[in-house]
Each structure stands twice: as C-alpha cells, then as structure tokens.
Amino acid sequence: MDLQTAFYIIGIIFMSLMLLLTIGIIVAIMVLRAKINAIHRQIDEKLSIFTNIAHTGAEVVDKARKI
C-alpha cells in the first residue's frame, strides 16, 4: 500500500464520518425543534385556559353591573 492509497482511504473514512455526524446533528436538531414546538403548544393551551377564565370573569362582572 503506497502513501497515496493510504491518504485516499483516510479521506474516505473521514468524509464518511463527517457525513454521518452531519446527519446525526440534523436529526438531533429536528427532534429538539419538535420537542420545543410541543412545549410551546402546551404553554399556549394553558395560557388560553387562563385567558378564557379571565374573559368569563369579566363577562360575569359586566352582567352584574347591568343588573
């Protein structure tokens, strides 16, 4: 095995590892993004519940004032 062949083999191994690492990083980013979006949806749902409670309270107060 001459030096040129050794460098080609090392280059192919390095490029393969970098490709796998890049794919792994992209998958990890997508998973984290999905988890963050799920948490965001949960927070929005909880905030909408509190907002609805506040609006209901305001409507009760308005009706009481009208009476």
One Martini backbone bead per residue (centre of mass of N, CA, C, O) as a GRO file, in nm:
protein
   67
    1MET     BB    1   0.094   0.039   0.027
    2ASP     BB    2   0.064   0.350  -0.054
    3LEU     BB    3   0.031   0.675   0.029
    4GLN     BB    4  -0.211   0.747  -0.151
    5THR     BB    5  -0.403   0.522  -0.055
    6ALA     BB    6  -0.405   0.601   0.242
    7PHE     BB    7  -0.528   0.885   0.199
    8TYR     BB    8  -0.788   0.790   0.065
    9ILE     BB    9  -0.892   0.622   0.299
   10ILE     BB   10  -0.891   0.845   0.509
   11GLY     BB   11  -1.081   1.034   0.350
   12ILE     BB   12  -1.325   0.845   0.334
   13ILE     BB   13  -1.362   0.808   0.636
   14PHE     BB   14  -1.392   1.106   0.711
   15MET     BB   15  -1.635   1.171   0.526
   16SER     BB   16  -1.825   0.961   0.650
   17LEU     BB   17  -1.821   1.070   0.939
   18MET     BB   18  -1.921   1.356   0.868
   19LEU     BB   19  -2.188   1.268   0.746
   20LEU     BB   20  -2.299   1.127   0.998
   21LEU     BB   21  -2.274   1.374   1.184
   22THR     BB   22  -2.460   1.560   1.023
   23ILE     BB   23  -2.709   1.384   1.036
   24GLY     BB   24  -2.724   1.374   1.345
   25ILE     BB   25  -2.758   1.680   1.388
   26ILE     BB   26  -3.017   1.715   1.224
   27VAL     BB   27  -3.189   1.519   1.388
   28ALA     BB   28  -3.153   1.662   1.662
   29ILE     BB   29  -3.279   1.930   1.576
   30MET     BB   30  -3.558   1.815   1.501
   31VAL     BB   31  -3.627   1.701   1.778
   32LEU     BB   32  -3.600   1.965   1.939
   33ARG     BB   33  -3.810   2.123   1.776
   34ALA     BB   34  -4.049   1.939   1.845
   35LYS     BB   35  -4.034   1.978   2.153
   36ILE     BB   36  -4.064   2.286   2.155
   37ASN     BB   37  -4.340   2.291   2.012
   38ALA     BB   38  -4.491   2.128   2.228
   39ILE     BB   39  -4.440   2.324   2.460
   40HIS     BB   40  -4.570   2.569   2.323
   41ARG     BB   41  -4.855   2.447   2.301
   42GLN     BB   42  -4.899   2.405   2.604
   43ILE     BB   43  -4.872   2.700   2.685
   44ASP     BB   44  -5.100   2.808   2.507
   45GLU     BB   45  -5.326   2.643   2.637
   46LYS     BB   46  -5.294   2.755   2.926
   47LEU     BB   47  -5.334   3.052   2.849
   48SER     BB   48  -5.619   3.017   2.727
   49ILE     BB   49  -5.754   2.928   2.985
   50PHE     BB   50  -5.696   3.189   3.147
   51THR     BB   51  -5.831   3.378   2.946
   52ASN     BB   52  -6.114   3.255   2.962
   53ILE     BB   53  -6.151   3.308   3.263
   54ALA     BB   54  -6.123   3.615   3.245
   55HIS     BB   55  -6.360   3.660   3.048
   56THR     BB   56  -6.576   3.534   3.223
   57GLY     BB   57  -6.542   3.729   3.459
   58ALA     BB   58  -6.605   3.985   3.296
   59GLU     BB   59  -6.892   3.902   3.212
   60VAL     BB   60  -7.008   3.878   3.497
   61VAL     BB   61  -6.955   4.169   3.580
   62ASP     BB   62  -7.120   4.303   3.353
   63LYS     BB   63  -7.392   4.171   3.426
   64ALA     BB   64  -7.399   4.283   3.716
   65ARG     BB   65  -7.401   4.584   3.631
   66LYS     BB   66  -7.665   4.575   3.460
   67ILE     BB   67  -7.841   4.478   3.711
   0.00000   0.00000   0.00000
